[in-house]
Amino acid sequence: MSVAQKIRELGRGGPRGLRLRHAAKQLVDLVDGTTFRARPVPAPEGATSAFYEQYGYAIFRGAVEAEKIAALCTALDDEVIGSPDPFLRHKSLKREPNVFLDGTRVPRDGLLNPHAQPESPRTAAAIEALLLTDRVAELLTQIDGARNYTVHQTIVFFTPPGTGLHLDGWSFDTEPRGFGHTLWIPLEPITLRNGPLAIVPWPRGKVVAPAELNVEAASVESYELYHAALSKYIRQHAPDCVVPQLEPGDLVVFASTTPHGTLPFVQPSRRAMQVIARPSNLRWGSWPQFEAGLDHSPNGPWKALKSVGEHWRIVCQTTD
Ligand SMILES: O=C(O)CCC(=O)C(=O)O
């Protein structure tokens, strides 16, 4: 059905003004994937997509322009590292000034959603310039055939966050599950010594149900129990890990259902950016929300969403 037909269909019944307002709202919801049960497009032909379906991740070389990475690093140095002001932090979820690791200029905690915070406009502009490109969208399209993506979250890491094995889908997935992407972008070389990312090769969309692990259904409270049980399952059934050694310019993408975590470090500086995005037409939510029977996507936590170019939408103001 064409968009025009959909508007006409949605606009039937009720007083004209009300009908039109209702139709406009439903159209926005439709584009957002909030009420419309869109289906994922079939996986495209090609080696990238086939590999991603089987292993749940992809590594692209030279996907991000070097000058744009340098511009982001300069913005971070000037706007964040050199500033006494507070910034919204990844781990503490609070606005806090830099606390540096002993003897370094490496902040202990990263930045949460710096692309959407009023205190970091230069960083935000540099993130948009680096990320929301046709090239990055085309690489995602090679994986899943979708043509438009919505960015929900960004994190900038200065040092490895020490994250245990987990699934990003628990807190942000699509319905059907496994079509959300995490984009992981090194801003400096990632070696075996500065806390690299470790990925468990895992078929895209594979979900081990809590019942299969003998833990209670997904809920905010059962996160730790589920992930402890999943880690045991992985040790037994999927013991291999991929630890990509990366240069700035590379891009790692993995699915919302792919287990991953951070390895330990001896060198503390590890600048990288992590991005959570979904094909814009798909419904989304967290596993606990899906488990509770949520039949539409949540409305927040953002206050504003904007389109950038042909291929991107991004949450540009959050309630954090
Ligand atoms: O950057 C890393 O080492 C992993 C971080 C991560 O998985 C997360 O924050 O969800």
The ligand as a Tripos MOL2 file, in Angstrom:
@<TRIPOS>MOLECULE
LIG
   10     9     1     0     0
SMALL
NO_CHARGES

@<TRIPOS>ATOM
      1 O1         33.2520   -1.4390   24.5300 O.co2     1 LIG1
      2 C1         33.2070   -2.5240   25.0940 C.2       1 LIG1
      3 O2         34.2100   -3.1000   25.4980 O.co2     1 LIG1
      4 C2         31.8890   -3.2130   25.2810 C.3       1 LIG1
      5 C3         30.8620   -2.2860   25.8110 C.3       1 LIG1
      6 C4         29.5080   -2.8840   25.8050 C.2       1 LIG1
      7 O3         29.3250   -3.9960   25.3780 O.2       1 LIG1
      8 C5         28.3430   -2.1350   26.2540 C.2       1 LIG1
      9 O4         28.4900   -1.0550   26.8360 O.co2     1 LIG1
     10 O5         27.2160   -2.6400   26.0230 O.co2     1 LIG1
@<TRIPOS>BOND
     1     1     2 2
     2     2     3 1
     3     2     4 1
     4     4     5 1
     5     5     6 1
     6     6     7 2
     7     6     8 1
     8     8     9 2
     9     8    10 1
@<TRIPOS>SUBSTRUCTURE
     1 LIG1         1 GROUP 0 **** ****
